């Protein structure tokens, strides 16, 4: 399938998930999108906030600069004590709607956003995360329209934490990957149909870190649901500071999920391959070195 300036090569795996394997763009063509503005679905971007005055503008600016005809931003704030809400309200943009919750729990906040969403598709960005181009929404929704509006559209993500070399993440979504405790991309690079999220039961609020992974496990085990992906890297994900407690939580929640959905044998194989213990030891050694050497 070819559109002026774009070349698409699609692959379909055994579970019916479709991958846009290569994309080439000709910069001298001014309008590579074959659909009129009215054809694009409305998109909701949920942004959970809590005392993030220094990062929330970065995320909102990149969303509001999107060259996309129909989107809304649902901000779910957990009672920020700094100037976060003041900064958000100063945008005075009717596409931004603000809701409040009593405390910070990322998946409860995302579920609140899902409940309030008016868009056909929904994406989640945390303060500090942003789109890597002004046409990110338009490109992802074009992929959705090209394939009869699948339940999930996702792309590659750019990972950074400020302490090591940035990396990119994109893998094909399949059972083998999920049994290894891995995700194809970050949650920030996923656009789910809002109705699909509601059918799946939204996010599991017992999780602290791996709610996105657990949701993808439920998604792929539902054979009626379809996805399409592109290996283009279109989002920037701020990994933020990783602590030893976070590594342990990541380990526990991954093991719990693999065992629940894939059984004891898959859990044993995951234990033989997982890297969280090594990550924990590296963080511990770094703290010990800092305590004794002042580094």
C-alpha positions as a LaTeX table, in Angstrom:
\begin{tabular}{lrrr}
\hline
Residue & $x$ (\AA) & $y$ (\AA) & $z$ (\AA) \\
\hline
Unk1 & 0.00 & 0.00 & 0.00 \\
Unk2 & 1.51 & 3.35 & $-1.03$ \\
Unk3 & 0.56 & 6.93 & $-0.30$ \\
Unk4 & 2.50 & 9.76 & $-1.91$ \\
Unk5 & 5.69 & 10.17 & 0.07 \\
Unk6 & 5.09 & 7.15 & 2.33 \\
Unk7 & 5.95 & 3.52 & 1.72 \\
Unk8 & 4.38 & 0.95 & 4.02 \\
Unk9 & 5.37 & $-2.67$ & 4.53 \\
Unk10 & 2.99 & $-4.57$ & 6.80 \\
Unk11 & 3.52 & $-7.91$ & 8.53 \\
Unk12 & 0.85 & $-9.94$ & 10.32 \\
Unk13 & 1.75 & $-12.39$ & 13.08 \\
Unk14 & $-0.14$ & $-15.54$ & 14.06 \\
Unk15 & $-2.27$ & $-13.69$ & 16.60 \\
Unk16 & $-3.49$ & $-11.21$ & 13.99 \\
Unk17 & $-1.46$ & $-8.24$ & 15.20 \\
Unk18 & $-0.21$ & $-6.06$ & 12.34 \\
Unk19 & 3.15 & $-4.34$ & 12.20 \\
Unk20 & 4.10 & $-1.42$ & 10.01 \\
Unk21 & 7.65 & $-2.61$ & 9.55 \\
Unk22 & 9.19 & 0.19 & 7.50 \\
Unk23 & 8.16 & 3.74 & 6.83 \\
Unk24 & 9.92 & 6.16 & 4.49 \\
Unk25 & 8.90 & 9.79 & 4.24 \\
Unk26 & 9.64 & 12.14 & 1.35 \\
Unk27 & 10.12 & 15.58 & 2.90 \\
Unk28 & 9.39 & 17.42 & $-0.35$ \\
Unk29 & 5.79 & 16.25 & $-0.38$ \\
Unk30 & 3.68 & 18.67 & 1.60 \\
Unk31 & 0.59 & 16.59 & 2.37 \\
Unk32 & 1.26 & 12.86 & 2.81 \\
Unk33 & $-1.99$ & 12.26 & 4.72 \\
Unk34 & $-4.82$ & 10.90 & 2.56 \\
Unk35 & $-7.74$ & 11.77 & 4.89 \\
Unk36 & $-9.71$ & 14.96 & 5.42 \\
Unk37 & $-9.62$ & 16.45 & 8.92 \\
Unk38 & $-13.18$ & 15.41 & 9.70 \\
Unk39 & $-12.29$ & 11.74 & 9.15 \\
Unk40 & $-9.78$ & 11.58 & 12.00 \\
Unk41 & $-11.10$ & 10.25 & 15.33 \\
Unk42 & $-11.07$ & 12.41 & 18.41 \\
Unk43 & $-8.15$ & 11.58 & 20.72 \\
Unk44 & $-8.00$ & 11.99 & 24.50 \\
Unk45 & $-4.62$ & 12.47 & 26.15 \\
Unk46 & $-4.71$ & 11.76 & 29.90 \\
Unk47 & $-2.06$ & 13.59 & 31.95 \\
Unk48 & $-1.83$ & 12.66 & 35.68 \\
Unk49 & $-0.23$ & 15.46 & 37.70 \\
Unk50 & 1.13 & 15.97 & 41.21 \\
Unk51 & 3.58 & 18.73 & 42.18 \\
Unk52 & 5.12 & 18.84 & 38.70 \\
Unk53 & 5.29 & 22.57 & 38.01 \\
Unk54 & 8.70 & 22.24 & 36.33 \\
Unk55 & 7.73 & 19.52 & 33.84 \\
Unk56 & 4.02 & 19.81 & 33.08 \\
Unk57 & 4.46 & 22.68 & 30.61 \\
Unk58 & 6.85 & 20.61 & 28.49 \\
Unk59 & 4.19 & 17.94 & 28.06 \\
Unk60 & 1.25 & 20.29 & 27.51 \\
Unk61 & 3.16 & 22.45 & 25.01 \\
Unk62 & 3.99 & 19.47 & 22.84 \\
Unk63 & 0.40 & 18.25 & 22.91 \\
Unk64 & $-1.13$ & 21.63 & 22.12 \\
Unk65 & 1.32 & 22.08 & 19.23 \\
Unk66 & 0.03 & 18.96 & 17.50 \\
Unk67 & $-1.22$ & 19.48 & 13.96 \\
Unk68 & $-4.30$ & 17.40 & 14.64 \\
Unk69 & $-7.90$ & 18.53 & 14.26 \\
Unk70 & $-9.64$ & 16.84 & 17.19 \\
Unk71 & $-8.12$ & 16.14 & 20.57 \\
Unk72 & $-8.63$ & 16.91 & 24.25 \\
Unk73 & $-6.35$ & 16.87 & 27.28 \\
Unk74 & $-7.75$ & 15.37 & 30.48 \\
Unk75 & $-5.60$ & 16.45 & 33.42 \\
Unk76 & $-6.11$ & 14.41 & 36.60 \\
Unk77 & $-4.47$ & 16.15 & 39.55 \\
Unk78 & $-3.79$ & 14.51 & 42.91 \\
Unk79 & $-3.91$ & 17.66 & 45.04 \\
Unk80 & $-0.75$ & 19.46 & 43.93 \\
Unk81 & 0.64 & 21.84 & 46.56 \\
Unk82 & 2.90 & 23.78 & 44.21 \\
Unk83 & 1.88 & 25.92 & 41.21 \\
Unk84 & 1.04 & 22.98 & 38.94 \\
Unk85 & $-2.67$ & 23.78 & 38.65 \\
Unk86 & $-1.98$ & 27.48 & 38.23 \\
Unk87 & 0.32 & 26.74 & 35.30 \\
Unk88 & $-2.26$ & 24.46 & 33.68 \\
Unk89 & $-5.13$ & 26.91 & 34.12 \\
Unk90 & $-3.05$ & 29.73 & 32.62 \\
Unk91 & $-3.20$ & 27.98 & 29.25 \\
Unk92 & $-6.88$ & 29.00 & 29.05 \\
Unk93 & $-7.44$ & 26.39 & 26.37 \\
Unk94 & $-10.88$ & 24.83 & 26.06 \\
Unk95 & $-9.29$ & 21.54 & 25.01 \\
Unk96 & $-7.89$ & 21.12 & 28.54 \\
Unk97 & $-10.22$ & 19.70 & 31.19 \\
Unk98 & $-9.08$ & 19.33 & 34.80 \\
Unk99 & $-10.27$ & 16.76 & 37.34 \\
Unk100 & $-9.12$ & 16.08 & 40.89 \\
Unk101 & $-8.52$ & 12.96 & 42.97 \\
Unk102 & $-7.70$ & 12.66 & 46.66 \\
Unk103 & $-4.24$ & 11.09 & 46.36 \\
Unk104 & $-1.52$ & 10.11 & 43.92 \\
Unk105 & $-1.96$ & 6.62 & 42.51 \\
Unk106 & $-1.04$ & 6.52 & 38.85 \\
Unk107 & $-3.47$ & 3.83 & 37.74 \\
Unk108 & $-6.42$ & 5.19 & 39.69 \\
Unk109 & $-5.69$ & 8.56 & 38.09 \\
Unk110 & $-5.50$ & 7.03 & 34.61 \\
Unk111 & $-8.79$ & 5.22 & 35.23 \\
Unk112 & $-10.35$ & 8.54 & 36.24 \\
Unk113 & $-9.15$ & 9.98 & 32.94 \\
Unk114 & $-10.56$ & 7.04 & 31.00 \\
Unk115 & $-13.93$ & 7.51 & 32.69 \\
Unk116 & $-13.99$ & 11.19 & 31.65 \\
Unk117 & $-12.61$ & 10.70 & 28.14 \\
Unk118 & $-14.67$ & 11.83 & 25.16 \\
Unk119 & $-12.20$ & 10.65 & 22.52 \\
Unk120 & $-12.43$ & 7.47 & 20.48 \\
Unk121 & $-8.74$ & 6.78 & 21.16 \\
Unk122 & $-6.83$ & 7.44 & 24.36 \\
Unk123 & $-3.14$ & 8.05 & 25.10 \\
Unk124 & $-1.41$ & 8.61 & 28.46 \\
Unk125 & 1.48 & 11.01 & 29.05 \\
Unk126 & 3.10 & 11.82 & 32.38 \\
Unk127 & 4.65 & 15.24 & 33.05 \\
Unk128 & 8.03 & 15.31 & 31.35 \\
Unk129 & 6.95 & 12.99 & 28.51 \\
Unk130 & 6.24 & 14.43 & 25.08 \\
Unk131 & 5.65 & 13.74 & 21.39 \\
Unk132 & 8.69 & 13.91 & 19.11 \\
Unk133 & 6.94 & 15.71 & 16.29 \\
Unk134 & 3.96 & 17.92 & 15.60 \\
Unk135 & 2.28 & 15.24 & 13.49 \\
Unk136 & 2.56 & 12.34 & 15.94 \\
Unk137 & $-1.18$ & 12.17 & 16.58 \\
Unk138 & $-2.02$ & 12.52 & 12.91 \\
Unk139 & 0.38 & 9.80 & 11.87 \\
Unk140 & $-0.81$ & 7.32 & 14.50 \\
Unk141 & $-4.46$ & 7.94 & 13.72 \\
Unk142 & $-3.74$ & 7.60 & 10.00 \\
Unk143 & $-2.43$ & 4.11 & 10.74 \\
Unk144 & $-5.61$ & 3.39 & 12.65 \\
Unk145 & $-7.80$ & 4.57 & 9.77 \\
Unk146 & $-5.76$ & 2.54 & 7.28 \\
Unk147 & $-6.65$ & $-0.61$ & 9.24 \\
Unk148 & $-10.31$ & $-0.20$ & 10.15 \\
Unk149 & $-9.66$ & 1.37 & 13.56 \\
Unk150 & $-7.97$ & $-1.42$ & 15.55 \\
Unk151 & $-8.19$ & $-1.61$ & 19.33 \\
Unk152 & $-4.57$ & $-0.56$ & 19.84 \\
Unk153 & $-2.06$ & 1.46 & 17.83 \\
Unk154 & 1.51 & 1.81 & 19.12 \\
Unk155 & 4.92 & 3.10 & 18.07 \\
Unk156 & 8.51 & 3.11 & 19.29 \\
Unk157 & 9.60 & 5.22 & 22.24 \\
Unk158 & 12.76 & 7.13 & 23.18 \\
Unk159 & 13.91 & 6.30 & 26.71 \\
Unk160 & 16.04 & 8.67 & 28.78 \\
Unk161 & 16.91 & 9.02 & 32.46 \\
Unk162 & 19.67 & 11.63 & 32.48 \\
Unk163 & 22.26 & 9.21 & 33.91 \\
Unk164 & 22.98 & 6.88 & 30.98 \\
Unk165 & 22.83 & 6.87 & 27.21 \\
Unk166 & 19.28 & 7.26 & 25.83 \\
Unk167 & 17.77 & 4.17 & 24.23 \\
Unk168 & 14.90 & 3.37 & 21.91 \\
Unk169 & 12.29 & 0.69 & 22.59 \\
Unk170 & 10.16 & $-1.10$ & 20.03 \\
Unk171 & 9.28 & $-4.77$ & 19.89 \\
Unk172 & 6.48 & $-6.76$ & 18.29 \\
Unk173 & 3.54 & $-7.48$ & 20.59 \\
Unk174 & 3.16 & $-11.23$ & 21.07 \\
Unk175 & 2.72 & $-13.86$ & 23.77 \\
Unk176 & 6.39 & $-14.84$ & 23.76 \\
Unk177 & 7.43 & $-11.28$ & 24.58 \\
Unk178 & 4.90 & $-10.89$ & 27.39 \\
Unk179 & 5.84 & $-14.25$ & 28.91 \\
Unk180 & 9.37 & $-12.85$ & 29.20 \\
Unk181 & 8.00 & $-9.98$ & 31.29 \\
Unk182 & 8.70 & $-7.43$ & 28.55 \\
Unk183 & 6.60 & $-4.78$ & 26.85 \\
Unk184 & 6.74 & $-3.89$ & 23.15 \\
Unk185 & 6.97 & $-0.19$ & 23.98 \\
Unk186 & 6.11 & 2.26 & 26.76 \\
Unk187 & 2.55 & 3.00 & 27.80 \\
Unk188 & 3.13 & 6.54 & 26.52 \\
Unk189 & 3.49 & 5.14 & 22.99 \\
Unk190 & 0.15 & 3.29 & 23.06 \\
Unk191 & $-3.16$ & 4.60 & 21.76 \\
Unk192 & $-6.01$ & 2.38 & 22.93 \\
Unk193 & $-9.60$ & 2.61 & 21.85 \\
Unk194 & $-11.37$ & 4.10 & 24.84 \\
Unk195 & $-14.21$ & 1.57 & 24.61 \\
Unk196 & $-11.66$ & $-1.26$ & 24.52 \\
Unk197 & $-10.10$ & $-0.04$ & 27.77 \\
Unk198 & $-13.52$ & $-0.06$ & 29.39 \\
Unk199 & $-14.25$ & $-3.58$ & 28.10 \\
Unk200 & $-10.91$ & $-4.78$ & 29.50 \\
Unk201 & $-11.74$ & $-3.26$ & 32.88 \\
Unk202 & $-9.26$ & $-0.36$ & 32.61 \\
Unk203 & $-6.05$ & $-0.49$ & 34.68 \\
Unk204 & $-5.59$ & $-2.79$ & 37.67 \\
Unk205 & $-5.20$ & $-0.38$ & 40.58 \\
Unk206 & $-3.38$ & $-2.92$ & 42.78 \\
Unk207 & $-0.27$ & $-2.23$ & 40.68 \\
Unk208 & 2.21 & 0.57 & 41.29 \\
Unk209 & 4.55 & 0.26 & 38.30 \\
Unk210 & 3.56 & $-2.52$ & 35.90 \\
Unk211 & $-0.07$ & $-1.73$ & 35.26 \\
Unk212 & 0.61 & $-1.12$ & 31.58 \\
Unk213 & 2.29 & $-4.51$ & 31.20 \\
Unk214 & $-0.58$ & $-6.25$ & 33.01 \\
Unk215 & $-3.09$ & $-4.49$ & 30.74 \\
Unk216 & $-1.23$ & $-5.68$ & 27.64 \\
Unk217 & $-1.37$ & $-9.25$ & 28.95 \\
Unk218 & $-5.15$ & $-9.01$ & 29.19 \\
Unk219 & $-5.27$ & $-7.38$ & 25.78 \\
Unk220 & $-3.36$ & $-10.07$ & 23.90 \\
Unk221 & $-5.20$ & $-12.92$ & 25.60 \\
Unk222 & $-8.45$ & $-11.51$ & 24.18 \\
Unk223 & $-8.32$ & $-12.92$ & 20.65 \\
Unk224 & $-11.02$ & $-10.56$ & 19.41 \\
Unk225 & $-8.80$ & $-7.51$ & 19.88 \\
Unk226 & $-6.50$ & $-6.26$ & 17.12 \\
Unk227 & $-3.49$ & $-3.98$ & 17.10 \\
Unk228 & $-1.21$ & $-2.27$ & 14.61 \\
Unk229 & 2.24 & $-0.85$ & 15.26 \\
Unk230 & 4.95 & 1.18 & 13.59 \\
Unk231 & 8.64 & 1.03 & 14.40 \\
Unk232 & 8.88 & 4.80 & 14.10 \\
Unk233 & 9.97 & 6.43 & 17.38 \\
Unk234 & 7.38 & 9.14 & 18.05 \\
Unk235 & 7.36 & 9.67 & 21.84 \\
Unk236 & 9.95 & 10.67 & 24.44 \\
Unk237 & 9.60 & 8.88 & 27.78 \\
Unk238 & 11.30 & 10.36 & 30.84 \\
Unk239 & 12.29 & 7.35 & 32.99 \\
Unk240 & 12.97 & 9.65 & 35.95 \\
Unk241 & 14.94 & 8.46 & 38.97 \\
Unk242 & 14.97 & 4.69 & 39.48 \\
Unk243 & 15.28 & 3.61 & 43.12 \\
Unk244 & 15.98 & 0.23 & 44.70 \\
Unk245 & 12.40 & 0.06 & 45.93 \\
Unk246 & 11.14 & 0.62 & 42.39 \\
Unk247 & 13.34 & $-2.21$ & 41.11 \\
Unk248 & 11.97 & $-4.57$ & 43.76 \\
Unk249 & 8.39 & $-3.51$ & 42.98 \\
Unk250 & 9.06 & $-4.04$ & 39.28 \\
Unk251 & 10.38 & $-7.54$ & 40.04 \\
Unk252 & 7.43 & $-8.53$ & 42.23 \\
Unk253 & 4.71 & $-7.16$ & 39.96 \\
Unk254 & 6.24 & $-8.76$ & 36.88 \\
Unk255 & 6.50 & $-12.14$ & 38.57 \\
Unk256 & 2.93 & $-11.87$ & 39.85 \\
Unk257 & 1.64 & $-11.05$ & 36.38 \\
Unk258 & 3.57 & $-13.77$ & 34.55 \\
Unk259 & 2.38 & $-16.38$ & 37.05 \\
Unk260 & $-1.24$ & $-15.22$ & 36.95 \\
Unk261 & $-1.60$ & $-15.18$ & 33.17 \\
Unk262 & 0.95 & $-17.71$ & 31.94 \\
Unk263 & 1.48 & $-20.20$ & 34.77 \\
Unk264 & 4.29 & $-21.71$ & 36.83 \\
Unk265 & 6.49 & $-22.89$ & 33.96 \\
Unk266 & 6.50 & $-19.46$ & 32.31 \\
Unk267 & 7.32 & $-17.90$ & 35.69 \\
Unk268 & 10.29 & $-20.22$ & 36.15 \\
Unk269 & 11.61 & $-19.39$ & 32.67 \\
Unk270 & 11.18 & $-15.68$ & 33.40 \\
Unk271 & 13.10 & $-16.01$ & 36.68 \\
Unk272 & 16.01 & $-17.54$ & 34.78 \\
Unk273 & 16.14 & $-14.57$ & 32.40 \\
Unk274 & 15.04 & $-11.48$ & 34.30 \\
Unk275 & 17.50 & $-8.68$ & 35.11 \\
Unk276 & 15.89 & $-6.91$ & 38.08 \\
Unk277 & 18.21 & $-8.55$ & 40.63 \\
Unk278 & 21.24 & $-7.31$ & 38.68 \\
Unk279 & 19.70 & $-3.82$ & 38.47 \\
Unk280 & 19.12 & $-3.87$ & 42.24 \\
Unk281 & 22.74 & $-4.86$ & 42.91 \\
Unk282 & 24.04 & $-2.10$ & 40.63 \\
Unk283 & 21.96 & 0.50 & 42.47 \\
Unk284 & 23.10 & $-0.86$ & 45.83 \\
Unk285 & 26.77 & $-0.75$ & 44.79 \\
Unk286 & 26.34 & 2.78 & 43.46 \\
Unk287 & 24.90 & 3.89 & 46.82 \\
Unk288 & 27.70 & 2.14 & 48.73 \\
Unk289 & 30.32 & 3.78 & 46.53 \\
Unk290 & 28.69 & 7.16 & 47.07 \\
Unk291 & 28.58 & 6.69 & 50.84 \\
Unk292 & 32.25 & 5.73 & 51.16 \\
Unk293 & 33.85 & 7.70 & 48.34 \\
Unk294 & 31.55 & 10.69 & 48.18 \\
Unk295 & 30.71 & 10.09 & 44.49 \\
\hline
\end{tabular}
